[in-house]
């Protein structure tokens, strides 16, 4: 059974507070016997949130579904990838997204998300190199000043 995945950009537009509250109320109402679909819907709403804590809770709920409901694993992969991407956990995001692409190589949303993940990793990698280079230059300048000062004595 094919399912339509939202574009990664869709995850950047959070639900309205009252919409998320409807999902939360249903989740809490079902309590200990919460259904997989209710948990999934609530997790999806949390991942769309702009609150890091809510995003983390959404990923936790999806991880529970992934572990405990084998029939829903494929469906969870994209949202786990998306949630981890939003949280900055790019290695985890890539792992889940690649698992989905292994099953569905033509999945356009997962392919798009792969590009976003790769771009972020490359950008952060370049920023890391720039920071390390700046630190190395500063250390060289300070070391040179100390060495020059020591030679004068």
C-alpha positions as CSV (number, residue, x, y, z in Angstrom):
1,X,0.0,0.0,0.0
2,X,1.5,3.3,-1.1
3,X,1.2,6.4,1.1
4,X,1.9,10.0,0.2
5,X,4.6,11.7,2.2
6,X,4.5,15.4,2.7
7,X,7.3,17.5,1.4
8,X,10.1,18.3,3.9
9,X,9.1,21.9,3.8
10,X,5.7,21.0,5.2
11,X,7.4,20.0,8.5
12,X,8.6,23.6,8.9
13,X,5.0,24.9,9.1
14,X,3.8,24.0,12.6
15,X,0.2,23.2,13.3
16,X,-1.9,25.8,15.0
17,X,-1.9,25.4,18.8
18,X,-5.6,24.4,18.8
19,X,-4.9,21.8,16.1
20,X,-2.0,20.3,18.1
21,X,-4.2,20.3,21.2
22,X,-6.9,18.2,19.4
23,X,-4.2,15.6,18.6
24,X,-2.8,15.8,22.2
25,X,-6.3,15.5,23.7
26,X,-7.1,12.4,21.7
27,X,-3.7,10.9,22.6
28,X,-4.2,11.6,26.3
29,X,-7.8,10.4,26.2
30,X,-6.8,7.0,24.9
31,X,-4.2,6.7,27.7
32,X,-2.5,3.4,28.3
33,X,-4.4,1.9,25.4
34,X,-3.5,4.6,22.9
35,X,-3.9,3.4,19.3
36,X,-1.0,3.3,16.9
37,X,-2.7,5.8,14.5
38,X,-3.5,8.2,17.3
39,X,0.1,8.0,18.5
40,X,1.4,8.5,15.0
41,X,-0.9,11.5,14.3
42,X,0.3,13.1,17.6
43,X,3.9,12.4,16.8
44,X,3.5,14.0,13.4
45,X,2.0,17.1,14.9
46,X,4.9,17.3,17.4
47,X,7.5,16.9,14.7
48,X,6.0,19.9,12.9
49,X,6.2,22.0,16.0
50,X,8.8,24.8,16.3
51,X,9.5,23.6,19.9
52,X,12.6,21.4,20.2
53,X,11.1,19.6,23.2
54,X,8.0,18.8,21.2
55,X,10.0,17.6,18.3
56,X,12.0,15.3,20.5
57,X,8.8,13.9,22.0
58,X,7.5,13.3,18.4
59,X,10.7,11.4,17.5
60,X,10.4,9.4,20.7
61,X,6.8,8.4,20.0
62,X,7.7,7.5,16.4
63,X,10.6,5.4,17.7
64,X,8.2,3.5,19.9
65,X,5.9,2.8,16.9
66,X,8.9,1.8,14.8
67,X,10.0,-0.7,17.5
68,X,6.6,-2.1,18.5
69,X,4.6,-2.0,15.3
70,X,6.5,-3.8,12.5
71,X,3.6,-3.2,10.1
72,X,4.1,0.6,10.5
73,X,7.9,0.7,10.2
74,X,8.1,1.8,6.6
75,X,5.6,4.6,7.3
76,X,7.7,5.8,10.3
77,X,11.0,6.0,8.4
78,X,10.3,9.2,6.6
79,X,9.0,11.0,9.7
80,X,11.9,9.7,11.8
81,X,14.3,11.0,9.2
82,X,12.4,14.4,9.1
83,X,12.2,14.7,12.9
84,X,15.9,13.9,13.3
85,X,16.7,16.4,10.5
86,X,14.8,19.1,12.3
87,X,16.7,18.3,15.5
88,X,20.0,18.5,13.8
89,X,20.7,14.7,14.2
90,X,21.8,14.4,10.6
91,X,23.5,11.0,10.9
92,X,20.2,9.5,12.3
93,X,18.2,11.4,9.7
94,X,20.3,10.0,6.9
95,X,20.1,6.5,8.4
96,X,16.3,6.4,8.5
97,X,16.0,8.2,5.1
98,X,18.4,5.7,3.5
99,X,16.4,2.8,4.8
100,X,13.3,4.3,3.2
101,X,15.1,4.8,-0.1
102,X,16.4,1.2,0.0
103,X,12.7,0.1,0.0
104,X,11.5,2.9,-2.3
105,X,14.3,4.2,-4.5
106,X,11.9,6.4,-6.5
107,X,10.5,8.2,-3.5
108,X,10.7,11.9,-4.4
109,X,10.1,13.2,-0.9
110,X,12.9,11.0,0.6
111,X,15.2,12.0,-2.3
112,X,14.5,15.6,-1.6
113,X,15.1,15.1,2.1
114,X,18.4,13.4,1.3
115,X,19.5,16.5,-0.6
116,X,18.5,18.7,2.4
117,X,20.4,16.5,4.8
118,X,23.5,16.4,2.6
119,X,23.4,20.2,2.2
120,X,23.2,20.7,6.0
121,X,26.0,18.3,6.6
122,X,28.2,20.0,4.0
123,X,27.4,23.5,5.3
124,X,28.1,22.5,8.9
125,X,31.2,20.7,7.8
126,X,32.5,23.8,6.1
127,X,31.6,25.9,9.2
128,X,33.5,23.5,11.4
129,X,36.6,23.7,9.1
130,X,36.3,27.5,9.2
131,X,36.1,27.5,13.0
132,X,39.0,25.2,13.4
133,X,41.0,27.2,10.9
134,X,40.3,30.4,12.9
135,X,41.3,28.7,16.1
136,X,44.5,27.4,14.5
137,X,45.4,30.9,13.2
138,X,44.7,32.5,16.6
139,X,46.8,29.9,18.3
140,X,49.6,30.5,15.8
141,X,49.5,34.3,16.4
142,X,49.4,33.8,20.2
143,X,52.2,31.2,20.0
144,X,54.3,33.5,17.8
145,X,53.8,36.4,20.2
146,X,54.8,34.2,23.2
147,X,57.8,32.8,21.3
148,X,58.9,36.3,20.2
149,X,58.5,37.6,23.8
150,X,60.5,34.7,25.2
151,X,63.4,35.4,22.7
152,X,63.6,39.0,23.9
153,X,64.3,38.0,27.4
